[in-house]
Amino acid sequence: MDKTEDETHTFTRKTELTGRRLFLTRGALAIATLVLSAVFGRGTFGATHRYKLAPESILPADIRRAPDDVREAYRFAIANRGVLRYIPCYCGCGEQEHTSNASCYFQDNSTPEKPIFDRMSLG
């Protein structure tokens, strides 16, 4: 084996080892991430969404009779109205003069203390 072949063989061997180490390191990190996510409840295993919701008792009677997901959307809108004002609405309700996603749940001139509900999101 001449010097060039020896250097090529050494380079190839180092590249293989580096590739294996990188693969094993990435695999170990992926497994650690999954385990920690499961332990702390923020990953894909048994994760629950935690966001602020207003009490259901605030909702008017007709909205309280709506399906669970609709009630939850209204409860979310009550508790997070300030955030929803910055999110544009994409449902095509612009002709109803809705200015944001919050407008799909409340009239813009209502206050958080006395919300005037918009029934558009009831479905």
N, CA, C and O of each residue as an XYZ file, in Angstrom:
492
protein
N       0.847     -1.153      0.000
C       0.000      0.000      0.000
C       0.904      1.231      0.000
O       1.753      1.369      0.880
N       0.736      2.115     -0.963
C       1.571      3.301     -0.988
C       0.965      4.391     -0.089
O      -0.112      4.218      0.482
N       1.670      5.491      0.016
C       1.300      6.556      0.943
C      -0.054      7.181      0.585
O      -0.830      7.489      1.489
N      -0.360      7.375     -0.686
C      -1.618      7.966     -1.127
C      -2.792      7.073     -0.770
O      -3.817      7.552     -0.285
N      -2.647      5.777     -1.009
C      -3.709      4.826     -0.670
C      -3.923      4.790      0.838
O      -5.058      4.703      1.306
N      -2.841      4.857      1.592
C      -2.919      4.840      3.047
C      -3.659      6.076      3.561
O      -4.503      5.976      4.452
N      -3.333      7.252      2.990
C      -4.005      8.482      3.393
C      -5.493      8.445      3.030
O      -6.332      8.893      3.811
N      -5.818      7.917      1.858
C      -7.209      7.789      1.428
C      -7.965      6.858      2.357
O      -9.089      7.165      2.755
N      -7.369      5.719      2.713
C      -7.989      4.758      3.614
C      -8.228      5.384      4.995
O      -9.286      5.189      5.594
N      -7.248      6.130      5.491
C      -7.371      6.788      6.799
C      -8.480      7.833      6.758
O      -9.279      7.923      7.691
N      -8.538      8.620      5.693
C      -9.570      9.639      5.534
C     -10.951      9.004      5.479
O     -11.880      9.484      6.128
N     -11.093      7.934      4.713
C     -12.370      7.231      4.593
C     -12.800      6.676      5.941
O     -13.968      6.779      6.315
N     -11.874      6.095      6.659
C     -12.169      5.517      7.974
C     -12.617      6.605      8.958
O     -13.573      6.404      9.707
N     -11.935      7.750      8.961
C     -12.310      8.851      9.848
C     -13.690      9.392      9.480
O     -14.480      9.731     10.362
N     -13.980      9.473      8.198
C     -15.285      9.945      7.744
C     -16.386      8.998      8.199
O     -17.447      9.443      8.637
N     -16.138      7.687      8.097
C     -17.122      6.700      8.553
C     -17.370      6.835     10.059
O     -18.516      6.797     10.509
N     -16.297      6.991     10.830
C     -16.438      7.130     12.280
C     -17.181      8.411     12.642
O     -18.038      8.409     13.526
N     -16.853      9.495     11.962
C     -17.529     10.765     12.216
C     -19.014     10.645     11.882
O     -19.864     11.129     12.629
N     -19.317     10.005     10.772
C     -20.708      9.795     10.372
C     -21.468      8.955     11.385
O     -22.613      9.262     11.715
N     -20.839      7.898     11.877
C     -21.475      7.041     12.893
C     -21.694      7.805     14.190
O     -22.757      7.719     14.804
N     -20.673      8.555     14.598
C     -20.800      9.336     15.834
C     -21.926     10.364     15.714
O     -22.720     10.542     16.637
N     -21.980     11.021     14.584
C     -23.021     12.009     14.355
C     -24.400     11.339     14.384
O     -25.333     11.863     14.992
N     -24.522     10.200     13.738
C     -25.783      9.463     13.723
C     -26.183      9.048     15.136
O     -27.335      9.228     15.530
N     -25.253      8.500     15.892
C     -25.547      8.070     17.256
C     -25.877      9.255     18.162
O     -26.773      9.170     19.002
N     -25.158     10.347     17.991
C     -25.420     11.540     18.799
C     -26.813     12.086     18.518
O     -27.559     12.413     19.440
N     -27.154     12.182     17.243
C     -28.487     12.678     16.881
C     -29.573     11.734     17.383
O     -30.611     12.185     17.867
N     -29.349     10.453     17.274
C     -30.321      9.476     17.773
C     -30.521      9.601     19.272
O     -31.648      9.572     19.767
N     -29.392      9.744     20.000
C     -29.475      9.882     21.459
C     -30.219     11.167     21.830
O     -31.018     11.165     22.766
N     -29.971     12.248     21.118
C     -30.669     13.502     21.385
C     -32.164     13.386     21.088
O     -32.992     13.912     21.831
N     -32.501     12.703     20.013
C     -33.915     12.518     19.671
C     -34.630     11.712     20.747
O     -35.742     12.057     21.148
N     -34.004     10.649     21.212
C     -34.610      9.814     22.262
C     -34.738     10.615     23.553
O     -35.774     10.561     24.216
N     -33.703     11.351     23.910
C     -33.753     12.174     25.122
C     -34.870     13.211     25.030
O     -35.570     13.459     26.012
N     -35.037     13.811     23.866
C     -36.102     14.793     23.671
C     -37.472     14.163     23.856
O     -38.334     14.739     24.519
N     -37.681     12.990     23.281
C     -38.963     12.299     23.428
C     -39.246     11.935     24.877
O     -40.367     12.100     25.357
N     -38.233     11.441     25.569
C     -38.406     11.053     26.970
C     -38.731     12.276     27.819
O     -39.667     12.248     28.618
N     -37.966     13.348     27.649
C     -38.218     14.558     28.426
C     -39.574     15.173     28.095
O     -40.250     15.703     28.977
N     -39.966     15.105     26.840
C     -41.276     15.623     26.454
C     -42.390     14.842     27.137
O     -43.369     15.425     27.603
N     -42.240     13.538     27.194
C     -43.245     12.715     27.846
C     -43.286     12.991     29.346
O     -44.362     13.047     29.941
N     -42.123     13.162     29.949
C     -42.053     13.404     31.393
C     -42.667     14.753     31.755
O     -43.403     14.852     32.737
N     -42.376     15.782     30.980
C     -42.849     17.113     31.309
C     -44.157     17.481     30.624
O     -44.650     18.594     30.805
N     -44.732     16.569     29.841
C     -46.052     16.783     29.264
C     -46.133     17.827     28.184
O     -47.209     18.376     27.945
N     -45.047     18.119     27.529
C     -45.079     19.134     26.478
C     -44.833     18.558     25.103
O     -44.747     19.302     24.127
N     -44.721     17.288     25.012
C     -44.424     16.671     23.725
C     -45.643     16.003     23.136
O     -46.779     16.348     23.462
N     -45.401     15.063     22.283
C     -46.485     14.403     21.592
C     -47.130     13.297     22.405
O     -48.228     12.853     22.066
N     -46.485     12.839     23.462
C     -47.038     11.766     24.269
C     -47.894     12.326     25.390
O     -47.364     12.843     26.374
N     -49.197     12.231     25.256
C     -50.087     12.659     26.323
C     -50.085     14.148     26.580
O     -50.438     14.586     27.675
N     -49.697     14.934     25.598
C     -49.648     16.376     25.795
C     -51.067     16.932     25.868
O     -51.972     16.465     25.176
N     -51.233     17.908     26.693
C     -52.506     18.597     26.770
C     -52.265     20.061     26.456
O     -51.241     20.637     26.825
N     -53.221     20.643     25.771
C     -53.122     22.064     25.473
C     -53.593     22.812     26.702
O     -54.647     22.518     27.265
N     -52.815     23.755     27.096
C     -53.186     24.560     28.254
C     -53.236     26.004     27.827
O     -52.219     26.622     27.513
N     -54.427     26.519     27.825
C     -54.606     27.918     27.512
C     -55.729     28.450     28.375
O     -56.551     27.697     28.898
N     -55.745     29.724     28.507
C     -56.683     30.390     29.380
C     -58.095     30.334     28.789
O     -58.301     30.659     27.619
N     -59.066     29.918     29.611
C     -60.472     29.892     29.208
C     -61.303     30.627     30.252
O     -61.020     30.547     31.447
N     -62.315     31.334     29.804
C     -63.252     31.979     30.717
C     -64.227     30.923     31.230
O     -64.409     29.889     30.586
N     -64.850     31.165     32.369
C     -65.840     30.195     32.867
C     -67.049     30.117     31.933
O     -67.458     31.114     31.338
N     -67.600     28.931     31.821
C     -68.735     28.720     30.927
C     -69.968     29.487     31.381
O     -70.837     29.798     30.566
N     -70.053     29.789     32.646
C     -71.225     30.496     33.185
C     -71.388     31.897     32.592
O     -72.476     32.469     32.659
N     -70.341     32.447     32.025
C     -70.402     33.779     31.410
C     -71.179     33.739     30.093
O     -71.747     34.747     29.671
N     -71.200     32.582     29.452
C     -71.825     32.468     28.138
C     -73.343     32.596     28.222
O     -73.952     32.137     29.188
N     -73.958     33.220     27.213
C     -75.416     33.255     27.143
C     -75.979     31.837     26.943
O     -75.259     30.933     26.517
N     -77.234     31.658     27.247
C     -77.862     30.325     27.213
C     -77.732     29.647     25.851
O     -77.437     28.453     25.788
N     -77.947     30.384     24.760
C     -77.883     29.744     23.441
C     -76.473     29.254     23.108
O     -76.313     28.224     22.452
N     -75.469     29.976     23.552
C     -74.092     29.544     23.296
C     -73.729     28.378     24.221
O     -72.959     27.502     23.827
N     -74.269     28.352     25.443
C     -74.018     27.219     26.351
C     -74.605     25.924     25.822
O     -74.146     24.844     26.196
N     -75.614     26.007     24.957
C     -76.217     24.800     24.362
C     -75.473     24.343     23.100
O     -75.789     23.291     22.544
N     -74.507     25.114     22.655
C     -73.744     24.787     21.440
C     -72.830     23.584     21.712
O     -72.611     23.227     22.869
N     -72.297     22.961     20.658
C     -71.349     21.847     20.840
C     -70.125     22.272     21.645
O     -69.800     23.457     21.725
N     -69.454     21.294     22.235
C     -68.294     21.545     23.099
C     -67.248     22.441     22.453
O     -66.773     23.389     23.077
N     -66.883     22.148     21.200
C     -65.814     22.915     20.564
C     -66.209     24.374     20.333
O     -65.359     25.263     20.383
N     -67.480     24.618     20.084
C     -67.954     25.996     19.894
C     -67.924     26.735     21.222
O     -67.470     27.876     21.292
N     -68.405     26.089     22.272
C     -68.360     26.715     23.606
C     -66.919     27.028     24.007
O     -66.630     28.093     24.551
N     -66.023     26.082     23.731
C     -64.619     26.293     24.071
C     -64.039     27.471     23.286
O     -63.246     28.244     23.824
N     -64.427     27.607     22.036
C     -63.936     28.731     21.221
C     -64.415     30.063     21.800
O     -63.642     31.017     21.881
N     -65.677     30.131     22.199
C     -66.183     31.363     22.811
C     -65.488     31.637     24.148
O     -65.140     32.781     24.444
N     -65.288     30.602     24.947
C     -64.605     30.778     26.235
C     -63.168     31.263     26.010
O     -62.670     32.111     26.750
N     -62.515     30.720     24.992
C     -61.162     31.166     24.648
C     -61.197     32.630     24.207
O     -60.349     33.427     24.610
N     -62.169     32.972     23.388
C     -62.271     34.336     22.879
C     -62.481     35.343     24.008
O     -61.923     36.440     23.980
N     -63.288     34.967     25.001
C     -63.517     35.865     26.133
C     -62.207     36.103     26.884
O     -61.858     37.242     27.193
N     -61.494     35.026     27.171
C     -60.272     35.119     27.981
C     -59.087     35.700     27.214
O     -58.133     36.180     27.825
N     -59.136     35.662     25.899
C     -57.982     36.076     25.088
C     -58.365     37.107     24.034
O     -57.770     37.154     22.957
N     -59.331     37.907     24.339
C     -59.841     38.880     23.379
C     -58.758     39.826     22.868
O     -58.727     40.158     21.683
N     -57.882     40.253     23.753
C     -56.818     41.167     23.356
C     -55.912     40.588     22.288
O     -55.452     41.309     21.402
N     -55.655     39.304     22.365
C     -54.813     38.630     21.371
C     -55.578     38.471     20.057
O     -55.023     38.694     18.981
N     -56.848     38.087     20.146
C     -57.634     37.859     18.935
C     -57.826     39.121     18.106
O     -58.073     39.047     16.902
N     -57.715     40.266     18.741
C     -57.852     41.530     17.994
C     -56.721     41.731     16.985
O     -56.866     42.500     16.034
N     -55.606     41.049     17.188
C     -54.467     41.179     16.280
C     -54.451     40.107     15.193
O     -53.573     40.114     14.331
N     -55.406     39.197     15.226
C     -55.452     38.106     14.250
C     -56.559     38.398     13.244
O     -57.724     38.520     13.623
N     -56.209     38.509     11.981
C     -57.252     38.765     10.982
C     -58.182     37.567     10.836
O     -57.789     36.426     11.076
N     -59.383     37.836     10.451
C     -60.363     36.771     10.232
C     -60.305     36.353      8.761
O     -60.231     37.195      7.865
N     -60.338     35.054      8.532
C     -60.246     34.525      7.173
C     -61.530     33.836      6.731
O     -61.534     33.140      5.715
N     -62.611     34.013      7.466
C     -63.838     33.274      7.136
C     -64.717     34.021      6.147
O     -65.777     33.520      5.774
N     -64.312     35.187      5.719
C     -65.083     35.924      4.734
C     -66.165     36.793      5.344
O     -67.148     37.110      4.673
N     -66.011     37.181      6.587
C     -67.041     37.979      7.246
C     -66.736     39.478      7.167
O     -67.337     40.264      7.899
N     -65.835     39.873      6.312
C     -65.484     41.282      6.160
C     -66.665     42.141      5.770
O     -66.745     43.305      6.164
N     -67.597     41.574      4.987
C     -68.771     42.354      4.599
C     -69.679     42.638      5.795
O     -70.556     43.498      5.719
N     -69.471     41.918      6.895
C     -70.217     42.182      8.130
C     -69.456     43.178      9.010
O     -69.806     43.393     10.171
N     -68.419     43.774      8.440
C     -67.591     44.780      9.090
C     -66.798     44.229     10.276
O     -66.500     44.959     11.221
N     -66.466     42.973     10.225
C     -65.594     42.415     11.260
C     -64.178     42.911     11.009
O     -63.689     42.888      9.880
N     -63.530     43.358     12.071
C     -62.196     43.934     11.940
C     -61.084     42.958     12.308
O     -59.922     43.188     11.971
N     -61.431     41.870     12.996
C     -60.426     40.896     13.428
C     -61.130     39.602     13.817
O     -62.350     39.488     13.704
N     -60.348     38.630     14.276
C     -60.920     37.368     14.733
C     -61.801     37.578     15.960
O     -62.766     36.840     16.154
N     -61.494     38.551     16.774
C     -62.330     38.850     17.949
C     -63.737     39.257     17.522
O     -64.702     38.980     18.233
N     -63.861     39.907     16.375
C     -65.168     40.354     15.882
C     -66.093     39.188     15.554
O     -67.309     39.370     15.489
N     -65.551     38.018     15.352
C     -66.381     36.840     15.071
C     -67.096     36.349     16.330
O     -68.021     35.540     16.253
N     -66.661     36.841     17.479
C     -67.233     36.408     18.757
C     -67.916     37.544     19.510
O     -68.854     37.303     20.270
N     -67.459     38.783     19.308
C     -67.990     39.942     20.022
C     -68.191     41.096     19.072
O     -67.528     41.196     18.040
N     -69.108     41.961     19.429
C     -69.224     43.209     18.706
C     -68.046     44.086     19.129
O     -67.682     44.117     20.304
N     -67.462     44.786     18.188
C     -66.266     45.587     18.470
C     -66.496     46.654     19.536
O     -65.575     46.997     20.276
N     -67.712     47.180     19.620
C     -67.981     48.246     20.580
C     -68.297     47.724     21.985
O     -68.535     48.529     22.886
N     -68.306     46.414     22.200
C     -68.578     45.881     23.536
C     -67.312     45.892     24.381
O     -66.201     45.937     23.851
N     -67.483     45.851     25.666
C     -66.346     45.870     26.582
C     -66.110     44.466     27.138
O     -67.021     43.639     27.123
N     -64.909     44.189     27.624
C     -64.649     42.880     28.228
C     -65.551     42.604     29.440
O     -65.899     41.454     29.709
N     -65.921     43.648     30.155
C     -66.784     43.469     31.318
C     -68.217     43.131     30.925
O     -68.896     42.381     31.626
N     -68.673     43.681     29.811
C     -70.034     43.435     29.310
C     -69.943     43.093     27.817
O     -70.254     43.920     26.961
N     -69.511     41.859     27.520
C     -69.379     41.501     26.108
C     -70.735     41.373     25.429
O     -71.678     40.820     25.996
N     -70.819     41.884     24.223
C     -72.001     41.692     23.385
C     -71.596     40.663     22.344
O     -70.816     40.954     21.437
N     -72.124     39.480     22.481
C     -71.695     38.344     21.667
C     -72.222     38.429     20.257
O     -73.356     38.847     20.026
N     -71.395     38.032     19.321
C     -71.773     37.865     17.924
C     -72.063     36.390     17.739
O     -71.246     35.549     18.118
N     -73.182     36.065     17.178
C     -73.588     34.649     17.036
C     -73.029     33.996     15.771
O     -73.319     32.829     15.507
N     -72.238     34.725     14.988
C     -71.715     34.174     13.731
C     -70.943     32.870     13.953
O     -71.040     31.954     13.137
N     -70.189     32.776     15.032
C     -69.349     31.596     15.268
C     -70.110     30.405     15.810
O     -69.511     29.357     16.053
N     -71.407     30.534     16.004
C     -72.208     29.392     16.451
C     -72.328     28.323     15.368
O     -72.631     27.166     15.658
N     -72.092     28.715     14.135
C     -72.091     27.721     13.056
C     -73.261     27.685     12.243
O     -73.342     26.880     11.314
